[in-house]
Amino acid sequence: MTDAKGNVLAELSEFLGSKTNNVAEYSGLLACLEWALEHGHPYLRVVSDSELMVKQIQGKYKVKSPELRPLWEEARSRIALLRRFEISHALRHKNKEADRLANAAMDRGMGKLPAAARKSSSSQPADVLRGFTRDGAIHLLGGATLPDGVFVKVIPE
């Protein structure tokens, strides 16, 4: 996400598992809408390489898929909370940043690291965080947090 001057405000990237491209596109739109609303940005312009999603949001195509319908409804309700919303279609080759973020999420989700991260991880040990589990969730000590998509190795003490 960028501001009007092109400065990066946020980069959103999440591994979704086995989902269709259309579900992934809607998930990205919903994440952008949520971020904009939570951070007080009432004006949002979205550029997507998903012609289907763009035209559905614009009302030019009907939403026939029962899988997409609730995502479309949620997007429309969030859009209604904004003062101004625009969405447009861009060909995939003109949306390289979105592809980069999508590929990074898939790599994280599949346990792959970019080449630069593999090189640095072999020469430096990973940070060790301490915590405990309760009801199947990991709770880190000392207020430590991890961003979404980080894989952890749990070593019982």
C-alpha positions in Angstrom: 0.0 0.0 0.0 1.3 3.4 -0.9 0.2 6.9 -0.2 -0.6 9.5 -2.9 3.1 10.3 -3.3 4.0 6.6 -3.8 5.6 6.1 -0.4 5.1 2.6 0.9 2.7 2.5 3.9 2.4 -1.2 4.3 3.1 -4.5 2.5 0.6 -7.2 3.2 1.5 -10.8 2.4 -0.1 -14.0 3.8 0.1 -17.7 2.9 -3.4 -19.0 2.4 -2.7 -22.6 1.7 -4.6 -24.3 -1.2 -7.1 -21.6 -2.3 -8.2 -20.5 -5.8 -6.7 -17.4 -7.4 -10.0 -15.7 -7.0 -10.2 -16.4 -3.2 -6.6 -15.2 -2.9 -7.5 -12.0 -4.8 -10.5 -11.3 -2.5 -8.4 -12.1 0.6 -5.9 -9.5 -0.5 -8.6 -6.9 -1.1 -10.2 -7.7 2.3 -6.8 -7.3 4.0 -6.2 -4.0 2.3 -9.6 -2.7 3.2 -9.1 -3.8 6.8 -5.7 -2.2 7.0 -7.0 1.1 5.6 -9.9 1.2 8.0 -7.9 0.3 11.0 -5.2 2.9 10.2 -7.5 5.8 9.4 -7.2 5.9 5.7 -10.7 6.8 4.3 -9.6 6.9 0.7 -8.4 3.8 -1.1 -7.5 3.1 -4.7 -6.9 -0.6 -5.5 -5.2 -1.9 -8.6 -5.6 -5.6 -9.2 -4.7 -8.0 -12.0 -7.9 -9.9 -11.3 -10.4 -8.7 -13.9 -13.1 -10.9 -12.4 -12.8 -9.4 -8.9 -12.5 -5.9 -10.2 -15.6 -6.2 -12.4 -17.5 -7.9 -9.6 -16.7 -5.2 -7.1 -17.6 -2.6 -9.8 -21.0 -4.3 -10.3 -20.3 -5.2 -13.9 -20.2 -8.9 -13.3 -22.5 -11.0 -11.0 -21.0 -13.1 -8.2 -22.2 -16.5 -9.1 -19.7 -18.5 -7.0 -20.9 -19.6 -3.6 -17.3 -19.5 -2.4 -16.8 -15.9 -3.5 -20.2 -14.5 -2.5 -19.4 -14.0 1.2 -16.0 -12.5 0.4 -17.6 -10.1 -2.1 -20.3 -9.2 0.5 -17.6 -8.5 3.2 -15.6 -6.4 0.7 -18.7 -4.4 -0.2 -19.5 -3.8 3.5 -16.0 -2.6 4.2 -15.9 -0.4 1.1 -19.1 1.3 2.3 -17.2 2.4 5.4 -14.7 4.4 3.3 -15.2 8.0 2.1 -13.9 7.1 -1.4 -13.0 3.8 -3.1 -11.7 3.1 -6.5 -10.7 -0.2 -8.1 -9.2 -0.8 -11.5 -7.7 -3.6 -13.4 -4.0 -3.8 -14.5 -2.4 -6.5 -16.5 -0.3 -8.9 -14.5 3.0 -7.7 -15.8 2.1 -4.2 -14.6 1.4 -5.4 -11.1 4.9 -6.8 -10.2 4.8 -5.7 -6.5 1.7 -7.8 -5.9 3.3 -10.8 -7.6 6.4 -10.3 -5.4 4.4 -10.3 -2.2 2.3 -13.3 -3.3 5.4 -15.3 -4.2 7.0 -14.4 -0.8 3.9 -15.6 1.0 3.9 -18.9 -0.9 7.6 -19.4 -0.3 7.1 -18.8 3.5 4.1 -21.1 3.5 5.9 -23.9 1.7 9.0 -23.5 3.9 11.1 -22.0 1.1 13.5 -19.1 1.7 14.8 -16.7 -1.0 18.4 -17.3 -2.0 19.7 -14.3 0.0 18.0 -15.6 3.2 19.4 -19.1 2.7 22.9 -17.8 2.4 22.6 -15.6 5.5 20.8 -18.3 7.6 23.6 -20.8 7.1 26.2 -18.4 8.4 24.2 -17.0 11.4 22.1 -18.9 13.9 18.4 -18.1 14.1 17.3 -15.9 17.0 16.1 -18.1 19.9 12.9 -17.0 21.6 11.6 -18.6 24.7 8.0 -19.4 25.4 5.4 -22.0 26.4 2.4 -23.7 24.9 -1.1 -23.6 26.2 -4.1 -25.1 24.5 -2.1 -25.7 21.3 -0.9 -22.1 21.0 2.6 -20.8 21.5 3.0 -17.9 23.9 6.3 -16.1 23.7 8.0 -14.7 26.8 9.2 -11.1 27.3 6.6 -9.6 25.0 8.3 -11.0 21.9 6.2 -11.2 18.8 6.6 -12.8 15.3 5.0 -11.6 12.1 2.5 -13.8 10.4 4.0 -16.5 8.1 7.1 -17.2 10.2 7.8 -20.8 10.8 9.1 -21.8 14.2 10.9 -24.9 15.5 9.7 -25.9 19.0 12.3 -27.7 21.1 11.0 -29.0 24.4 13.2 -28.2 27.4 
